Amino acid sequence: MAKSDTNKNPAKGDVQEPGRRDFIVVATYAMAGLGAAAVAWPLIDQLNPAADTLALANIEVDISKIAVGQSITVKWRGKPVFIRHRTADEIARANDTNLDDLRDPQVDTARAEKPEYLVLVGVCTHLGCVPLGQKTGEVRGDYDGWFCPCHGSHYDTSGRIRKGPAPTNLEVPPYSFLSDSVVRIG
Amino acid sequence: MSATQFKSPVVRWIDHRLPVFSMLHHTAHDYPTPKNLNYMWNFGSLAGLSLAIMIVTGIVLAMSYTAHVDYAFDSVERIMRDVNHGWMIRYIHMNTASFFFIVVYLHMFRGLYYGSYKAPRELLWMLGVVIFLLMMATAFMGYVLPWGQMSFWGATVITNLFSAIPYVGESIVTLLWGGFSVDNATLNRFFSLHYLMPFIIAGVVVLHIVALHRFGSNNPIGIDTKGPQDTISFHPYYTIKDVFGIAVFLLLLAMAVFFFPNAMGHPDNYIPADALQTPAHIVPEWYFLPFYAILRAVPDKLGGVLLMFGAIAVLFVLPWLDRSPVRSARFRPLFRIFFWLFFVNAIALGYLGGKPAEGIYVILSRVATAWYFLHFLAILPLLSMFETTKPLPKSISEPVLGSSGRTA
């Protein structure tokens, strides 16, 4: 089939100039593209957390039963959260650390609202394993905090990275003390 | 293959080694198409679009659906309330299922009216009937998944159809159920098959298109194209026409999805399945109603099942029942009358299938069922022998340009 070339201006030979037809074609493709994007968005956005998943995004934890030197692990957003009732020695060691020795420098007071309670997301910042150190008898690494057995990251008593491949400190989740005995995470 | 010259060197490089672009160009661009196709030829592309919409929305829905009797209903409600845009995606899936059948029924009536099933397109037609059967199976199993009352009792009634088979019927039904009733095992296998079958349909669609392109589309006059003067290239002439049809289709679909999403469904399916309580009046989805009417018209279990399946089986042999050499109803005055009678009869069967099986409805169902089979088994063969057809034009161009040799 011969292509009809309506844009060809006989006076100018083969030189083509954008005409009304080109405008219509571009406008049509643009509208089709917009339509395709509008259709694609709900199909992609449905992958995001659903309303009921978001509704479960915070928890309340009773911390009154945690003895000094004891840790508990709770589940928040499908991930472990470590809550440690630190000993005076652990708090002191966390505060005495020279910031120049840290890969991700952060003072301990910025990481714990009340120094005796340390709340951490128990997920290694390297590749997402759960570090050891919560239970008695578990390896706690060279700095007596937590140790990730997957690739050997050592965290100190403030959950800061000290040695190994992890790039940053253990994450501190958003939390607040509703009372002396109840903490809300999320 | 014609020496297609693509502008992009990357496309040329790939095409030389893997000729997908040539194939696409050949099928959707150069493909010579009769130049006189009317809007009844839009429904093939619309059916293809419907299948695509069903597969895309279905894959998305499966991400949030749980195929377990204790969770299925709630997971569907969660899709409706909690999953982002879930209500819309589900309504699109539900309503496109109905639109898919509307489009395919129109596509089939087009074939019946213009004799598209006749030689050399018998296999093309039969592959279409296979697609239709697969669609019905897929739609039926999909309707079971929300695990509402209609899902459960629809599944019970339809699977029980097989119990009508002598001797082995009961065993087959147990096999289908994977238990002693429609239960969790049934739901799981239906979900598995419901996910699989659209891809089988897509495969048969490819065969359908290969068969179509062997001799090209039929046309409203029903005579073969005689050469390039009778055809135009598929692109841009029919692509643009198909796009127009798609725009109208999407407009109507959007209207259904956003304003009447449950108009073609049944409210009882929003009641969770209860194995101890059958709803007072159970009906299948509207697209099964003509066949459901045939099933109920026969006062015998096996007879009803046989006639219902026979109503579809007869479509397979249609090319050999209608032996008239003239394809298009335009040149068959008697056939045209009987076609419209058949059409009205089919609508009537659909109406009767949705009515209670009592009183006048039973009698009317029997008359309509008898007419359905008479049309195929008696009227079409007799018409082929005795009908006087009108003279056919010499070419597709002739009715437009006047008789050949003279210009209009």
Interface residues (C-beta under 8 A of the other chain):
Chain A: M1 P42 L43 D45 Q46 L47 N48 A50 A51 D52 T53
Chain B: V56 T57 V60 M63 S64 R78 R81 D82 V83 N84 H85 G86 M88 I89 I232 S233
